[in-house]
């Protein structure tokens, strides 16, 4: 088990999966959307790479139809997809040869995007920021709209400025006239005039509402995602099964490597040594679990669910009045 800054590692890879060509995704791909519906923008950009898109249920119709206003000249295709998702309040994950779009809290922890929240007006003093903060340019902005500011920053400093939709809504006009201003000084000025914070992530500067960590990792808990979590945390007291035992199972670390031959073995591997019964339903023609995994039982089940491989739930009545783990393989 590996850990980095509190993030647990979970690996879920399909054997023989179709991956988007990495070389193409990592080439510069300028983008511009002007009030294009979010889902349309994602599908059009992913289509440039023949990349299948999986929209999680947490991507509501409101998110799907939200108009996108985003301009960038220096992002790779991979970064552009990530920023498009983040601008829409969700996250993009490349896995199993597909692009998964979901609310951040719906993703297993290793997939959740880690963006350090700034405490001041500039990004955290890490190597990528230190390498560019002293870039110089001459600026002359008098009541300049943010659309012009973003284009000028991209042209003059060689890095894209992506502005959170909540900041855009305020329709600020920027005033800044200075010869030989550094990128660091510019960030200070923008943060002051916009009352915003600035982060550096995925090759771009992110201007977001100050002090709002949810704006750094957008999204609130979707209504549909609380039901299963509540059921997992709080089984009925009358089922005769101690809640701590269920939690212990879901938090149990499991390694599946090499891949197991069938779904029955997969289910046994997850629940070995526990008091939980398993009910397994495998759809006709379903592929075997041809991947390796490392993480908690909950993380592995959630990852497989988000990849469209299975559905699962806890049922309260089983042998010995304990809960039953129902796994429906697609």
RASULNOR-V463912 format. One record per residue. N is the residue number from 1. RES is the residue in one small letter. SS is DSSP state (A for helix, B for strand, O for the rest). PSI is psi as a letter, one per 40 degrees, with the letter a starting at -180 (NA if undefined). D_CENTER is the distance of its C-alpha to the mean C-alpha in Angstrom with 2 decimals. Layout:
BEGIN
N;RES;SS;PSI;D_CENTER + N;RES;SS;PSI;D_CENTER
END
This chain:
BEGIN
1;x;O;h;21.76 + 2;x;O;i;20.03 + 3;x;B;i;18.35 + 4;x;B;h;17.07 + 5;x;O;f;16.89 + 6;x;O;e;16.48 + 7;x;B;h;13.52 + 8;x;B;i;15.01 + 9;x;O;h;14.93 + 10;x;O;h;14.44 + 11;x;O;h;15.42 + 12;x;O;h;15.63 + 13;x;B;h;17.43 + 14;x;B;h;19.72 + 15;x;O;h;23.15 + 16;x;O;f;24.14 + 17;x;O;i;20.79 + 18;x;O;h;20.58 + 19;x;O;i;18.31 + 20;x;O;i;17.90 + 21;x;O;h;20.37 + 22;x;A;d;18.81 + 23;x;A;d;21.64 + 24;x;A;d;21.05 + 25;x;A;d;17.31 + 26;x;O;e;18.24 + 27;x;O;i;21.03 + 28;x;B;h;21.13 + 29;x;O;g;20.43 + 30;x;O;i;21.44 + 31;x;B;i;19.94 + 32;x;B;h;21.21 + 33;x;B;h;20.55 + 34;x;B;g;23.01 + 35;x;B;f;22.35 + 36;x;B;h;20.93 + 37;x;B;h;19.20 + 38;x;A;d;15.41 + 39;x;A;d;15.56 + 40;x;A;d;18.49 + 41;x;A;d;16.94 + 42;x;A;d;14.02 + 43;x;A;d;16.72 + 44;x;A;d;19.13 + 45;x;A;d;17.08 + 46;x;A;d;15.81 + 47;x;A;d;19.46 + 48;x;O;d;20.67 + 49;x;O;e;19.40 + 50;x;O;f;20.37 + 51;x;O;h;16.82 + 52;x;B;i;16.48 + 53;x;B;h;13.73 + 54;x;B;h;12.74 + 55;x;B;h;11.91 + 56;x;O;i;11.24 + 57;x;O;d;13.94 + 58;x;O;e;11.82 + 59;x;O;g;11.86 + 60;x;O;i;15.34 + 61;x;A;d;18.20 + 62;x;A;d;18.07 + 63;x;A;d;14.57 + 64;x;A;d;15.73 + 65;x;A;e;18.91 + 66;x;O;h;17.87 + 67;x;B;h;19.53 + 68;x;B;h;17.66 + 69;x;B;h;19.56 + 70;x;B;h;18.10 + 71;x;B;h;20.21 + 72;x;B;h;19.65 + 73;x;O;e;22.17 + 74;x;O;e;20.93 + 75;x;O;i;17.44 + 76;x;B;i;17.14 + 77;x;A;d;15.97 + 78;x;A;d;12.85 + 79;x;A;d;12.20 + 80;x;A;d;13.31 + 81;x;A;d;10.86 + 82;x;A;d;7.90 + 83;x;A;d;10.08 + 84;x;A;d;11.13 + 85;x;A;d;7.91 + 86;x;A;d;7.61 + 87;x;A;d;11.32 + 88;x;O;e;11.14 + 89;x;O;e;9.36 + 90;x;O;a;6.17 + 91;x;B;i;2.99 + 92;x;B;h;4.87 + 93;x;B;h;5.86 + 94;x;B;h;9.61 + 95;x;B;i;11.55 + 96;x;O;f;15.07 + 97;x;O;e;16.04 + 98;x;B;i;13.70 + 99;x;B;h;10.62 + 100;x;B;h;8.46 + 101;x;B;h;7.20 + 102;x;B;i;6.47 + 103;x;O;i;6.58 + 104;x;A;d;4.74 + 105;x;A;e;8.16 + 106;x;A;e;8.41 + 107;x;O;i;6.60 + 108;x;O;i;9.22 + 109;x;O;d;9.41 + 110;x;O;d;9.49 + 111;x;O;e;6.11 + 112;x;O;h;4.69 + 113;x;O;h;4.97 + 114;x;O;h;8.68 + 115;x;O;h;10.44 + 116;x;O;h;14.01 + 117;x;O;h;15.53 + 118;x;O;i;18.86 + 119;x;O;e;21.95 + 120;x;O;a;24.05 + 121;x;O;e;24.15 + 122;x;O;i;22.92 + 123;x;O;i;20.02 + 124;x;O;i;20.54 + 125;x;O;g;23.50 + 126;x;O;i;21.88 + 127;x;A;d;23.23 + 128;x;A;d;21.17 + 129;x;A;d;22.16 + 130;x;A;d;25.69 + 131;x;O;e;26.15 + 132;x;O;e;25.75 + 133;x;O;d;26.72 + 134;x;O;e;30.41 + 135;x;O;i;30.18 + 136;x;B;i;32.92 + 137;x;B;i;33.54 + 138;x;B;h;35.99 + 139;x;B;i;34.70 + 140;x;B;g;36.67 + 141;x;B;h;34.77 + 142;x;B;h;36.88 + 143;x;B;f;35.10 + 144;x;B;h;32.38 + 145;x;B;i;29.58 + 146;x;A;d;25.98 + 147;x;A;d;25.74 + 148;x;A;d;28.62 + 149;x;A;d;27.28 + 150;x;A;d;24.02 + 151;x;A;d;26.18 + 152;x;A;d;28.65 + 153;x;A;d;26.19 + 154;x;A;d;24.73 + 155;x;A;d;28.32 + 156;x;A;d;29.96 + 157;x;A;e;27.48 + 158;x;O;f;25.61 + 159;x;O;i;22.11 + 160;x;B;i;20.12 + 161;x;B;h;19.81 + 162;x;B;h;17.00 + 163;x;B;h;17.95 + 164;x;O;i;16.06 + 165;x;A;d;17.54 + 166;x;A;d;19.21 + 167;x;A;d;20.98 + 168;x;A;d;22.03 + 169;x;A;d;23.56 + 170;x;O;e;26.03 + 171;x;O;f;27.55 + 172;x;O;i;28.64 + 173;x;B;h;31.19 + 174;x;B;h;31.12 + 175;x;B;h;34.37 + 176;x;B;h;34.53 + 177;x;B;h;37.42 + 178;x;B;h;37.67 + 179;x;B;h;38.86 + 180;x;B;f;37.05 + 181;x;B;h;34.08 + 182;x;B;i;31.43 + 183;x;A;d;27.71 + 184;x;A;d;27.59 + 185;x;A;d;30.28 + 186;x;A;d;28.56 + 187;x;A;d;25.40 + 188;x;A;d;27.81 + 189;x;A;d;29.56 + 190;x;A;d;26.55 + 191;x;A;d;25.17 + 192;x;A;d;28.65 + 193;x;A;d;29.29 + 194;x;A;e;25.97 + 195;x;O;f;25.74 + 196;x;B;i;22.19 + 197;x;B;i;20.20 + 198;x;B;h;19.08 + 199;x;B;i;16.32 + 200;x;B;h;16.15 + 201;x;B;i;12.90 + 202;x;O;f;12.26 + 203;x;O;e;15.91 + 204;x;B;i;16.29 + 205;x;B;h;17.47 + 206;x;B;h;15.48 + 207;x;B;h;18.07 + 208;x;B;i;16.98 + 209;x;B;h;19.17 + 210;x;O;h;20.82 + 211;x;O;e;20.25 + 212;x;O;g;17.36 + 213;x;A;d;14.55 + 214;x;A;d;12.77 + 215;x;A;d;13.05 + 216;x;A;d;11.39 + 217;x;O;g;8.29 + 218;x;O;i;9.39 + 219;x;O;i;10.09 + 220;x;O;i;12.75 + 221;x;O;h;13.42 + 222;x;O;i;14.23 + 223;x;A;d;17.88 + 224;x;A;e;17.61 + 225;x;A;e;15.46 + 226;x;A;d;18.07 + 227;x;A;d;20.88 + 228;x;A;d;20.06 + 229;x;A;d;18.97 + 230;x;A;d;22.25 + 231;x;A;d;24.18 + 232;x;A;d;22.96 + 233;x;A;d;23.78 + 234;x;O;g;26.99 + 235;x;O;i;29.10 + 236;x;O;h;32.44 + 237;x;A;d;34.96 + 238;x;A;e;37.54 + 239;x;A;e;35.90 + 240;x;O;e;37.62 + 241;x;O;h;34.58 + 242;x;O;h;33.61 + 243;x;A;d;30.13 + 244;x;A;d;29.71 + 245;x;A;d;30.26 + 246;x;A;d;27.42 + 247;x;A;d;25.04 + 248;x;A;d;26.46 + 249;x;A;d;25.68 + 250;x;A;d;22.03 + 251;x;O;e;21.65 + 252;x;O;h;23.77 + 253;x;B;h;22.59 + 254;x;B;h;23.15 + 255;x;B;h;23.44 + 256;x;B;g;23.97 + 257;x;O;h;25.39 + 258;x;O;i;27.09 + 259;x;O;i;25.86 + 260;x;O;i;28.07 + 261;x;O;d;30.51 + 262;x;O;i;29.75 + 263;x;A;d;27.82 + 264;x;A;d;30.62 + 265;x;A;d;30.25 + 266;x;A;d;26.49 + 267;x;A;d;27.14 + 268;x;A;d;29.95 + 269;x;A;d;27.90 + 270;x;A;d;25.35 + 271;x;A;e;28.16 + 272;x;O;h;30.86 + 273;x;O;e;32.93 + 274;x;O;i;31.70 + 275;x;O;e;33.68 + 276;x;O;h;31.23 + 277;x;B;i;32.55 + 278;x;B;h;30.42 + 279;x;B;h;30.93 + 280;x;B;h;29.60 + 281;x;B;h;29.60 + 282;x;B;h;28.99 + 283;x;O;i;29.05 + 284;x;O;h;31.65 + 285;x;O;e;30.42 + 286;x;O;h;27.17 + 287;x;O;i;26.17 + 288;x;O;i;26.63 + 289;x;O;g;23.79 + 290;x;O;f;23.96 + 291;x;B;i;21.27 + 292;x;B;i;21.17 + 293;x;B;i;19.04 + 294;x;B;h;19.04 + 295;x;B;a;17.77 + 296;x;B;i;18.90 + 297;x;A;d;20.21 + 298;x;A;d;17.67 + 299;x;A;d;14.70 + 300;x;A;d;16.52 + 301;x;A;d;17.35 + 302;x;A;d;13.91 + 303;x;A;d;12.63 + 304;x;A;d;15.77 + 305;x;A;d;15.40 + 306;x;A;d;12.01 + 307;x;O;e;13.72 + 308;x;O;e;16.63 + 309;x;O;d;19.07 + 310;x;B;i;20.20 + 311;x;B;i;20.38 + 312;x;B;i;21.63 + 313;x;B;i;23.25 + 314;x;B;h;25.81 + 315;x;B;h;29.30 + 316;x;O;d;31.76 + 317;x;O;h;34.94 + 318;x;O;a;35.68 + 319;x;A;h;38.40 + 320;x;A;e;39.76 + 321;x;A;e;38.01 + 322;x;O;i;34.72 + 323;x;O;i;31.34 + 324;x;B;h;30.41 + 325;x;B;h;27.10 + 326;x;B;h;26.92 + 327;x;B;h;24.94 + 328;x;B;h;25.11 + 329;x;B;h;24.39 + 330;x;O;NA;23.66
END
